[in-house]
Amino acid sequence: MSIRVGEISYTNIIPAFFCMNRQALEAEGCRFYPKVPSALNQGMAEGNIDVAGISSFAFGENYRELELMPDLSVSSYGKVGSIYLFSSRKIEALEGARIALTTSSATSIHLLKIILNEFYGLREVTYQSMEPDPVKMKINNDAFLLIGDDAIRASWNTEETWHRYDLGELWYQHTGLPMTYAVFAVKKTAGDEHPQTVKKIYKEFLYSKTLSLHTYFPPMIREVQQKYGGTVSFWEQYFRGLHYDFREKEKTGLLYYFELLHKHNYLEHPVRNINMWVAGNEVQHLS
């Protein structure tokens, strides 16, 4: 049996994969599957993906079957730079509004709903899910949510008459906590059955993260800029604004996000602890 490794097909997770020795892992029986977050979330839930960077919301939905790999995440302390609410009104005036939501990520969709409900007291908002196309999302809607590369491109092109709100910045302003958008998770069954292979995958994630953000940062930036456009300085600032660790502060912020998800009935069960995978397949419980 091969280990199926899911790879979010967005730029924000590139450091965990850019310097990875894929050939060595493929020789161990690993196979890589690049997909948008929603597809990876579904694949992990259905048992078609064994190890992946998945959305935080998906981890919360399936936390009993998953273990979180330590010191790996996509988080921000303030602006994230790739999750935007574009609005024709100021955010405080969105009561009764119609908002189009991207179909690409559950974490950002529910983060927006929490922000509007919990922090701004907006109760009468109508949401509809759409493909991430800013032109179509504007039609008959007062605001629209985009994430990842779609959000970045829209931020370059959306007219200035529309307000632009960074959800990471809004979360931090109201909580003082970092927001974790994606975590690196392994299915418990995969960890039990293939501990050495999972350990090698984990080490490659860590090595790649460290090398990409330091030694190989310039070539990584150049490759991203050539593929997606924009300027080198934009991408340098973007990646420097993200955090790829998962430590006590990130854990506290993620557990608070889960608490609010349950409070607003977006999660059926409360998540009060996080099962952490560690080498040797021992499990630490973070609560």
C-alpha positions, 0 to 999 in steps of 0.5 A: 500500500502506498502513502497518498500525500495531499498537496494544497494547490495554493502558493501559501503552502509551497515552502513545505514542498519546495525543497522536498525530496520527492523522488526519495519519498516516491521510492518509499511508495508515496504518491502526491496529489495536488488539489484545492483545499476542499478536494483534499478535505474530502479526500482525507475524510473519505480515506483517499488521502493519508497525509496532507496539509488540510484546512483547519475546519476539516481537521476539526470535523474529523479530529478523532480520526486524525493526528496533527503533525507538530511545528507545521501549519499555515498561520498568520499573526494579522494579515494573511494576504490571501483571504479577502472579503471584497465588499461594496459596503463597509463591513459594519453595514453588511446586515441584510447583505448577500455574500458570495462564497468561494467553493474552495475552502471551508476554513475561510468560509466559516471564519468569515461567518464567525467574524460577521456574527461574533464580532460585528453582530450581523445576523441577517446575512444571506450566503451563496456558494459560487465558483471563484470568479470575481466578475460573476460573484459581483452580480446580485451580491453585495460582497464576495469572499476569495481565498488563495491565488484567486484572492491575490489576483483579485486584490491586484485587479478589483476596483478601488470602490470596493472595500477589501478586508483581510480576514486574518487581520480582522481575526487578530484585531478581535482576538489577539490570537494567530489564525491557523488556516491549514494544518498538516494531518495524518490519518491514525490508520496510516500512522499506525500501519506505516510509521517509518514512512510517515516519519520520513514524510514529516522530516521532509516537510520540516526540512523543506519548510526551513530550507525554503524560508532561508537558504532557498528563499530567493529561488522559491520567490522567483519561481512563484513570481514567474508562474503567478505574476506580480512582483518579487517584492510582493511575494517576498512580503507575502511569504514573510507575513505567513507563519509555518510553525505550530506551537502554543500560540497557534494551538490556542488560536486554533482551539478558540476558532474551534470553540466559536465554530461549535458555539455557532453550530458549524461543528457538531462536536466541540474540539477541546484537545488536539491529537499530535502525531510524533515520531514513534507514533506516540500521541501527545494531547494538546488541550 
